[in-house]
Amino acid sequence: RESYVYNEVNPSCITSLTIGNSVANIGIYAFAGCHGLSGNLTIPNSVRNIGNQAFFQCTQLNSLTIGSSVENMSWNAFAGCNNIDTIYSLATNPPTITTLTFDGIASSIPVVVPCGSVSAYKRTEYWNRFTNIQQDSDCAGVEVNEIADLQIYPNPVDNILNITSSETIYS
């Protein structure tokens, strides 16, 4: 059974928020207009989808951490959250967003992504509007080589791991 979060409280009285690890989807308007919600917002790794206007006009949020399993963030999900000064995405593959997902947030803020994911974010529609996409600092000293069309399967692996690529892999 999947869990959803919907706004059933007076949004003006929410000042902090912890989203539980059992939540898979954040519904439309879930926390829209929560002007008192401030500080850092972390979307847990269990969340896959963030609905339309889920955090619309949460004007006091300072930073946003997007969990590794988030696949889709709908239109205006974080629109009007114009005090967000950093976005941390733990998702290796950029989640699907729309032209309005982050409407009102400066395109020059740092967007910090996992090791080896910078070029994927820079190539992905609408993420490529952010001009300051950075690799997580935990990657220091790690050599990252990107290979186009790399496939690794099956997942999970049992006895044999297959690695294929259109490029030659030397090591």
C-alpha positions as CSV (number, residue, x, y, z in Angstrom):
1,R,0.0,0.0,0.0
2,E,1.3,3.4,-0.9
3,S,1.2,6.4,1.3
4,Y,0.2,9.9,0.2
5,V,0.4,13.2,2.0
6,Y,-2.4,15.7,1.5
7,N,-2.9,19.1,3.2
8,E,-5.5,18.6,5.9
9,V,-4.3,21.3,8.2
10,N,-4.2,25.0,8.3
11,P,-1.1,25.8,6.3
12,S,-0.2,28.9,8.1
13,C,0.5,27.1,11.4
14,I,3.1,24.7,10.0
15,T,6.6,25.9,10.9
16,S,8.6,22.7,10.5
17,L,8.0,19.4,8.7
18,T,9.4,15.9,8.8
19,I,8.2,13.6,6.0
20,G,8.3,9.9,7.1
21,N,10.1,7.2,5.2
22,S,6.9,5.4,4.5
23,V,5.6,8.2,2.2
24,A,5.8,7.4,-1.5
25,N,3.9,10.3,-3.0
26,I,3.3,13.9,-1.9
27,G,-0.1,14.9,-3.2
28,I,-1.3,18.1,-5.0
29,Y,-1.4,21.2,-2.8
30,A,-0.1,19.1,0.2
31,F,1.7,22.0,1.8
32,A,0.8,24.9,-0.6
33,G,0.9,28.2,1.1
34,C,2.7,27.1,4.2
35,H,4.4,30.5,4.7
36,G,5.6,29.6,8.1
37,L,7.5,26.5,6.9
38,S,11.1,27.5,7.1
39,G,14.6,26.2,7.1
40,N,15.7,23.1,5.2
41,L,13.2,20.7,3.6
42,T,14.2,17.1,3.0
43,I,12.2,14.9,0.7
44,P,13.0,11.3,1.9
45,N,14.4,8.6,-0.4
46,S,11.0,6.8,-0.2
47,V,9.2,9.5,-2.2
48,R,8.7,8.9,-5.9
49,N,6.3,11.7,-6.9
50,I,5.7,15.2,-5.8
51,G,2.3,16.6,-7.0
52,N,1.2,19.9,-8.5
53,Q,1.8,22.8,-6.2
54,A,2.8,20.5,-3.3
55,F,5.0,23.2,-1.8
56,F,3.7,26.2,-3.7
57,Q,4.5,29.5,-2.1
58,C,6.4,28.1,0.9
59,T,8.3,31.3,0.9
60,Q,10.5,30.8,4.0
61,L,12.3,27.6,2.9
62,N,16.0,28.0,2.6
63,S,17.2,24.8,1.0
64,L,15.7,21.7,-0.5
65,T,17.1,18.1,-0.5
66,I,15.4,15.8,-3.0
67,G,15.6,12.1,-2.2
68,S,17.3,9.6,-4.4
69,S,14.0,7.9,-5.5
70,V,12.1,11.0,-6.7
71,E,11.2,10.4,-10.3
72,N,8.7,13.2,-11.0
73,M,8.0,16.7,-9.6
74,S,4.9,18.2,-11.2
75,W,4.3,21.8,-12.3
76,N,4.6,24.5,-9.6
77,A,5.7,21.9,-7.1
78,F,8.2,24.4,-5.6
79,A,7.0,27.5,-7.4
80,G,7.2,30.7,-5.4
81,C,9.7,29.2,-2.9
82,N,12.0,32.1,-3.8
83,N,14.2,32.0,-0.7
84,I,15.6,28.6,-1.6
85,D,19.3,29.2,-2.1
86,T,20.5,25.6,-2.7
87,I,18.9,22.5,-4.1
88,Y,20.5,19.1,-3.3
89,S,19.4,16.3,-5.5
90,L,20.3,12.8,-4.3
91,A,18.9,11.3,-7.5
92,T,21.5,10.0,-9.9
93,N,19.0,10.2,-12.8
94,P,17.4,13.7,-12.9
95,P,13.8,13.6,-11.9
96,T,11.3,14.7,-14.5
97,I,10.3,18.4,-13.9
98,T,8.4,21.0,-15.9
99,T,9.2,24.5,-16.9
100,L,7.3,25.7,-13.8
101,T,8.4,23.2,-11.2
102,F,10.8,25.7,-9.7
103,D,9.2,28.9,-11.0
104,G,10.5,32.0,-9.1
105,I,13.7,30.3,-7.9
106,A,16.8,31.9,-9.2
107,S,18.4,29.8,-12.0
108,S,21.9,30.7,-10.6
109,I,21.5,28.9,-7.3
110,P,23.7,25.9,-6.7
111,V,22.1,22.6,-7.7
112,V,24.3,19.9,-6.0
113,V,24.0,16.4,-7.6
114,P,25.6,13.0,-7.0
115,C,29.1,12.1,-8.3
116,G,29.1,11.7,-12.1
117,S,25.6,13.2,-12.6
118,V,26.4,16.8,-13.6
119,S,26.3,16.2,-17.3
120,A,23.0,14.3,-17.0
121,Y,21.4,17.2,-15.2
122,K,22.9,19.7,-17.7
123,R,21.5,17.6,-20.6
124,T,18.0,17.2,-19.1
125,E,15.2,19.5,-20.2
126,Y,14.3,22.2,-17.6
127,W,17.2,21.1,-15.3
128,N,19.5,22.6,-17.9
129,R,18.0,26.1,-17.0
130,F,20.0,26.0,-13.8
131,T,23.4,27.6,-14.5
132,N,25.3,26.4,-11.4
133,I,25.0,22.6,-11.3
134,Q,27.7,21.1,-9.1
135,Q,29.0,17.7,-8.2
136,D,28.6,16.8,-4.5
137,S,31.8,17.6,-2.5
138,D,31.9,14.0,-1.3
139,C,33.3,13.1,-4.7
140,A,36.7,14.8,-4.0
141,G,39.5,12.5,-5.1
142,V,37.1,10.2,-7.0
143,E,37.8,10.0,-10.7
144,V,34.6,10.0,-12.7
145,N,34.6,8.7,-16.3
146,E,31.3,9.0,-18.1
147,I,30.5,6.4,-20.8
148,A,27.7,6.9,-23.2
149,D,25.1,4.1,-23.5
150,L,26.5,2.1,-20.5
151,Q,24.2,-0.7,-19.4
152,I,24.7,-2.8,-16.3
153,Y,22.2,-5.6,-15.6
154,P,20.5,-7.5,-14.1
155,N,19.6,-5.7,-10.9
156,P,19.7,-7.3,-8.5
157,V,22.5,-9.5,-9.7
158,D,22.6,-13.3,-8.9
159,N,25.7,-14.9,-10.4
160,I,26.5,-12.9,-13.6
161,L,26.7,-9.2,-14.0
162,N,26.5,-7.9,-17.6
163,I,28.2,-4.7,-18.6
164,T,27.7,-3.4,-22.1
165,S,28.6,-0.1,-23.9
166,S,28.9,1.4,-27.3
167,E,32.5,2.5,-26.2
168,T,35.4,0.2,-25.3
169,I,35.8,-0.2,-21.6
170,Y,39.5,-0.6,-20.6
171,S,39.2,-0.9,-16.8
